[in-house]
């Protein structure tokens, strides 16, 4: 086979205005289409990585916007969204008989003395952090069977410790599941005592577990030794809510009262009664600074208590159903979120510093639990009738980031992992489901970077 060369002559312009230069028309600035190698179309192992890092990624948009800034003087400081509805009609390169040159008096931002060859707009574009789109998996990464898990809206039978152990109350027993080893341990059984478990709550350090019972008792268990440390009496009905503050345990009961006790002292010497609800107390949460205690009850009230008064310092009576879901924001001091039952279906936000209501959103379903992300201004809610969904919300925009389904009954129980990334939910379908819903925290290596100005301060 032989190659032959065909003579080629350049066209001569009859008009001296434009010269003999010819610039072909480009079908838009779609670099992914016109500069894509044919070898890349194969289903090779590295194909997905190419698409993620260039073909469909943010880099293509950054590069295209940068070219428009420098060649077309677009002066765009942010990345333009990629067009998915076909090739854009406007060509990036078009012939122009005139060329703009810099003059000292034209006010141009690019000077011949600039250290960078690109404009300040393009520099802002390159140094700006382009946040990736958050994708939350729609399916749980683990499912555990939990036969005996009660379908009771007023109980709190699930908690996740700082030592990465999940405690769940199943009928008369408390079971522990280690997230590190996946080992299941039965801590105790109340069957012989004719009692059952109605609430569980981990000590902040993770080695002690408080358990509320149907008979109104609060038991403290040493999990490592698998031994009961103490039994606290005082309530006249079941204990459905528990909340720790250092060495003090707060318990809410169907007898409408809240009892605070120090586990290091005699119960009679340290107990403190809080009376404010007219019906069963089903929600209890301490603020992040441990200065305020929020309680919710079946009387549709949300009450806020401090450490010095025996009466609530604030009362919110806007909810039209029982208030079980309570969560204090770790990002904004004094911000409290609460959720109402099936007759209310709303998540409401309160400024406890001023006592004023902030925002509300109708979720369309019974609100069973609320929990804030530790690293982002987001919160997750679990719901009952009628969709049994799990929802993730942005705050303060209240935009729904994700909606997760899978439970067949109302999602009554919720706990957050110690790293703040995963949650575990429990429902009347006798299952525990584990989901990744929140962003990971920055690594210790990153937070201790030498580039941080505050890491060297002592």
C-alpha positions in Angstrom: 0.0 0.0 0.0 1.5 3.4 -1.0 0.7 6.9 0.2 0.2 9.8 -2.2 0.3 13.5 -1.5 -2.2 15.8 -3.1 -1.1 19.4 -3.6 -2.9 21.8 -1.5 -3.1 25.6 -2.2 -4.2 28.2 0.3 -7.2 30.3 -0.8 -6.3 33.8 -1.8 -8.6 36.5 -0.5 -9.9 38.9 -3.0 -10.3 41.5 -0.2 -7.2 42.5 1.6 -9.2 43.3 4.7 -9.2 39.9 6.4 -6.1 38.3 4.8 -5.8 34.6 4.0 -6.4 33.3 7.5 -9.3 30.8 7.8 -10.8 29.8 11.2 -13.1 26.8 11.1 -16.4 26.9 13.0 -16.6 24.9 16.2 -19.9 23.2 17.2 -19.9 25.0 20.5 -17.4 24.6 23.3 -18.3 20.9 24.1 -14.8 19.7 24.8 -16.0 16.4 26.1 -17.5 15.6 22.7 -14.9 16.9 20.3 -11.7 15.9 22.2 -12.9 12.5 23.4 -10.6 9.7 22.4 -12.3 6.7 20.6 -10.5 4.4 23.0 -12.4 6.0 25.9 -15.7 4.6 24.6 -14.6 1.1 25.5 -15.9 -0.3 28.8 -12.4 -0.4 30.3 -11.9 -0.5 34.0 -10.7 3.1 34.0 -13.6 4.4 32.1 -15.8 5.2 35.1 -12.9 7.1 36.7 -12.5 9.2 33.6 -16.1 10.1 33.5 -16.1 11.0 37.2 -13.0 13.2 37.1 -13.4 14.9 33.7 -16.2 13.7 31.4 -19.1 14.4 33.7 -17.3 16.2 36.5 -17.0 19.8 37.7 -13.5 20.2 36.1 -15.0 20.3 32.6 -17.3 23.2 33.6 -14.4 25.0 35.3 -12.2 24.7 32.2 -14.9 25.8 29.8 -15.7 28.8 32.0 -12.0 29.7 32.3 -11.7 29.7 28.5 -14.7 31.9 28.0 -13.2 34.4 30.6 -9.9 34.6 28.9 -10.9 34.4 25.2 -14.3 36.0 25.2 -13.8 38.3 28.1 -16.9 36.9 29.8 -15.7 37.9 33.3 -17.6 35.0 35.0 -16.5 34.5 38.6 -18.4 31.3 39.2 -18.8 28.0 37.4 -21.5 27.8 34.9 -23.8 24.8 35.1 -23.2 22.2 32.4 -25.8 22.0 29.7 -27.4 18.6 29.3 -30.0 19.3 26.6 -27.7 19.0 23.6 -24.8 21.0 22.1 -25.0 24.7 22.7 -25.6 26.7 19.6 -23.2 29.5 20.4 -19.6 28.9 19.1 -16.8 29.5 21.5 -14.4 30.5 18.7 -15.7 33.0 16.2 -13.8 35.2 13.8 -13.4 38.9 14.7 -11.5 41.4 12.6 -10.6 43.5 15.6 -8.4 42.6 18.6 -8.8 44.5 21.9 -5.5 45.7 23.3 -4.8 47.0 26.7 -4.4 50.8 27.1 -3.3 52.5 30.3 -6.5 54.6 30.4 -9.1 52.0 29.5 -9.7 50.7 33.0 -8.9 47.1 32.2 -8.2 44.7 35.0 -5.4 43.0 33.2 -2.2 45.0 33.1 1.1 44.2 31.5 2.6 44.2 35.0 0.3 41.5 36.4 2.1 38.4 37.8 -0.6 36.0 36.5 -1.4 35.5 32.8 -5.2 35.2 33.6 -7.7 37.8 34.8 -8.7 38.3 38.4 -12.2 36.9 37.6 -10.6 33.7 36.4 -8.3 33.6 39.5 -11.4 33.9 41.7 -12.9 31.1 39.7 -10.0 28.8 40.3 -9.5 29.4 44.0 -13.2 29.1 44.8 -14.3 25.8 46.3 -16.8 24.0 44.2 -19.0 22.0 46.6 -19.8 18.6 45.3 -23.4 17.5 45.1 -24.3 15.5 48.2 -25.6 12.0 47.4 -27.3 10.1 50.2 -27.7 6.3 49.7 -31.3 5.3 49.3 -30.9 1.9 50.9 -29.6 1.0 54.4 -26.1 -0.5 54.6 -27.2 -2.9 57.3 -30.4 -4.4 58.5 -30.8 -6.3 61.8 -33.8 -8.3 63.0 -35.3 -6.9 66.3 -38.1 -9.2 67.2 -39.8 -7.9 70.4 -39.4 -4.3 69.5 -42.6 -2.6 70.7 -44.7 -0.4 68.4 -45.3 2.3 71.0 -44.9 6.0 70.1 -44.2 7.1 73.7 -41.2 4.9 74.3 -37.5 5.4 73.6 -35.9 1.9 73.1 -32.8 2.7 71.0 -29.5 4.5 71.7 -26.0 4.5 70.3 -23.1 5.0 72.7 -19.8 7.0 72.3 -18.0 3.6 72.4 -19.9 2.5 69.2 -22.3 0.1 70.9 -26.1 0.1 70.1 -28.5 -0.7 72.9 -32.0 -1.8 72.1 -34.8 -2.8 74.5 -36.8 -5.8 73.2 -39.7 -6.7 75.4 -38.2 -7.8 78.8 -34.6 -7.8 77.6 -31.8 -5.3 76.6 -29.5 -6.4 73.8 -26.2 -4.8 72.8 -24.7 -4.8 69.3 -21.1 -3.8 68.7 -20.6 -1.8 65.5 -16.9 -2.8 65.6 -17.3 -6.5 65.9 -21.0 -7.1 65.0 -21.3 -9.1 68.1 -24.7 -9.3 69.8 -24.9 -9.6 73.6 -27.9 -9.9 75.9 -27.3 -7.7 78.9 -30.2 -8.8 81.1 -33.8 -10.1 81.2 -36.6 -8.7 83.4 -38.9 -11.6 82.8 -38.4 -13.1 86.2 -39.2 -9.7 87.8 -42.5 -9.4 85.9 -41.2 -6.1 84.3 -40.3 -4.9 80.8 -38.1 -2.3 79.2 -39.6 1.1 78.3 -36.5 3.3 77.6 -32.7 3.1 77.3 -30.1 5.9 77.5 -26.3 5.8 77.4 -24.0 7.7 79.7 -21.9 10.2 77.8 -18.7 8.3 78.4 -20.4 5.1 77.2 -19.7 2.7 80.0 -23.0 3.0 81.8 -26.5 2.4 80.5 -29.7 3.7 82.1 -32.8 1.6 81.6 -36.4 2.7 82.4 -39.0 0.0 83.1 -42.7 -0.5 83.0 -42.9 -0.4 86.8 -41.4 3.0 87.0 -37.8 2.0 87.9 -34.6 3.4 86.6 -31.7 0.8 86.6 -28.1 1.7 86.0 -25.9 -1.0 84.4 -22.2 -1.3 84.1 -21.9 -2.7 80.6 -18.3 -3.9 80.8 -18.9 -5.8 83.9 -22.5 -6.8 82.9 -23.6 -5.8 86.3 -26.4 -3.7 87.7 -25.0 -0.8 89.6 -28.2 0.6 91.2 -32.0 0.7 91.0 -33.8 4.0 91.5 -37.4 4.2 92.6 -39.7 7.1 92.7 -41.9 7.1 89.6 -45.4 5.7 89.9 -45.7 4.6 86.3 -43.6 3.6 83.4 -40.4 5.6 82.5 -40.5 6.3 78.7 -37.8 9.0 78.4 -34.2 9.3 79.7 -31.5 12.0 79.4 -28.0 12.2 80.9 -26.2 15.3 82.1 -22.7 14.4 83.4 -23.5 12.1 86.4 -27.1 13.1 86.6 -29.9 11.2 85.1 -33.3 12.8 84.2 -36.3 10.5 83.7 -39.8 11.3 82.4 -42.7 9.1 83.3 -46.4 8.5 82.6 -47.0 9.9 86.1 -46.5 13.3 84.3 -43.3 14.1 86.4 -39.6 14.5 85.6 -37.2 13.3 88.2 -33.5 14.3 88.3 -31.0 12.3 90.3 -27.2 12.1 90.8 -26.0 8.5 90.4 -23.1 9.2 92.8 -25.3 10.1 95.8 -28.3 8.7 97.6 -31.5 9.1 95.5 -33.3 10.7 98.5 -30.5 13.3 98.9 -30.1 14.2 95.2 -33.6 13.9 93.7 -35.3 16.9 92.1 -38.9 16.8 90.9 -40.1 18.8 88.0 -43.8 19.2 87.6 -45.3 20.9 84.5 -46.9 18.4 82.2 -50.5 17.2 82.5 -50.0 13.9 80.7 -47.2 11.4 80.0 -43.6 12.7 79.4 -42.3 11.1 76.2 -39.4 13.3 75.2 -36.3 14.6 77.1 -33.2 16.3 75.8 -30.5 18.4 77.4 -29.0 21.3 75.5 -25.4 21.0 74.2 -24.2 23.3 77.0 -26.3 21.4 79.6 -27.9 24.6 80.8 -31.4 23.8 79.6 -33.6 20.7 79.6 -36.4 20.4 77.0 -39.3 18.1 77.7 -42.3 17.0 75.5 -45.5 15.4 76.6 -48.7 13.8 75.5 -50.4 17.1 76.5 -49.0 18.7 73.3 -46.7 20.9 75.4 -43.0 21.6 74.9 -41.4 22.9 78.1 -37.9 24.3 78.8 -36.3 24.0 82.3 -33.1 25.4 83.8 -31.0 24.1 86.6 -32.3 26.5 89.3 -36.1 26.5 89.0 -38.7 23.8 89.7 -41.1 25.3 87.2 -40.5 25.6 83.4 -38.9 28.8 82.3 -40.6 28.6 78.9 -43.7 26.9 77.5 -44.6 26.3 73.9 -48.2 25.1 73.2 -48.4 25.5 69.5 -48.2 21.7 68.7 -51.6 20.0 68.2 -50.4 16.5 69.1 -47.9 14.8 71.4 -44.4 16.1 71.4 -41.8 13.3 71.4 -39.3 14.5 68.9 -36.9 17.1 70.4 -33.4 18.2 69.2 -31.1 21.0 70.2 -28.9 22.5 67.5 -25.2 22.1 68.0 -24.6 25.0 65.5 -26.7 27.8 66.9 -26.9 28.5 70.6 -30.5 28.3 71.9 -32.0 26.8 68.7 -34.5 24.0 69.6 -36.4 21.9 67.1 -39.6 19.9 68.0 -42.0 17.6 66.1 -45.6 16.8 66.7 -47.6 13.6 66.4 -50.1 12.5 63.8 -52.6 15.3 64.4 -49.9 17.9 64.1 -47.2 16.6 61.6 -45.1 19.7 61.9 -41.5 20.4 62.7 -41.2 23.7 64.6 -38.1 25.7 65.5 -37.8 27.9 68.6 -35.3 30.6 69.8 -35.1 29.7 73.5 -32.9 32.8 74.2 -35.9 35.0 73.4 -38.8 32.5 73.7 -39.9 33.3 70.1 -41.1 30.8 67.4 -39.0 30.8 64.3 -40.0 28.5 61.4 -42.2 25.5 60.8 -42.7 22.9 58.1 -45.6 20.5 57.6 -44.0 17.1 56.9 -47.3 15.3 56.0 -46.6 12.6 58.6 -46.4 11.9 62.3 -43.0 13.2 63.5 -41.4 10.5 65.8 -37.7 11.7 66.2 -35.3 14.5 65.3 -31.5 14.7 65.3 -29.1 17.3 64.1 -26.0 16.7 62.1 -22.8 17.5 64.1 -20.9 18.8 61.1 -23.5 20.5 58.9 -26.5 22.6 59.5 -28.9 19.7 58.7 -31.3 17.5 60.7 -32.9 14.2 60.1 -36.5 13.3 61.1 -38.3 10.0 61.2 -42.0 9.6 60.6 -45.0 7.4 61.2 -48.4 7.6 59.6 -48.8 7.6 56.8 -45.5 7.4 54.8 -43.1 5.9 57.5 -40.2 7.8 55.9 -36.9 9.2 57.0 -36.2 12.8 55.8 -33.1 14.9 55.8 -33.5 18.7 55.9 -31.3 21.7 55.3 -31.6 24.5 57.8 -32.6 27.3 57.7 -33.9 26.9 54.1 -35.9 23.7 55.2 -35.2 22.2 51.8 -35.6 18.4 51.9 -32.2 16.9 51.0 -33.3 13.3 50.9 -36.3 11.0 51.6 -35.5 7.4 52.6 -38.1 4.6 52.7 -37.9 1.0 53.6 -39.6 0.5 56.9 -43.0 -1.0 56.7 -44.3 0.6 59.9 -43.8 3.9 61.6 -40.1 4.7 62.4 -40.4 5.2 66.1 -36.8 5.0 67.2 -33.6 6.8 66.1 -30.0 7.1 67.3 -26.9 8.7 65.8 -23.5 7.1 65.5 -20.6 8.5 67.6 -18.9 9.8 64.4 -22.0 11.7 63.5 -22.3 10.1 60.0 -24.7 7.2 60.3 -28.0 6.7 62.0 -29.9 3.6 63.1 -33.7 3.5 63.0 -36.2 1.1 64.6 -39.8 0.5 63.6 -42.8 -1.7 64.3 -41.7 -4.0 61.5 -39.3 -5.5 64.0 -36.1 -4.4 62.2 -33.2 -2.0 62.8 -31.8 -0.3 59.7 -28.5 1.6 59.4 -28.2 4.5 57.0 -25.5 6.9 56.0 -27.2 10.3 56.0 -24.6 12.9 57.2 -21.2 14.1 56.0 -18.1 12.8 57.7 -16.1 15.0 60.0 -12.7 16.3 58.8 -9.9 13.9 59.4 -7.6 14.5 62.3 -4.7 14.9 59.8 -6.5 17.6 58.0 -7.6 19.5 61.2 -4.0 19.4 62.5 -2.5 20.8 59.3 0.4 23.2 59.6 -1.6 25.6 57.4 -4.1 26.1 60.2 -3.2 29.2 62.1 -4.7 27.9 65.4 -3.0 24.5 65.7 0.2 26.1 67.0 -1.5 28.3 69.6 -1.1 27.0 73.2 
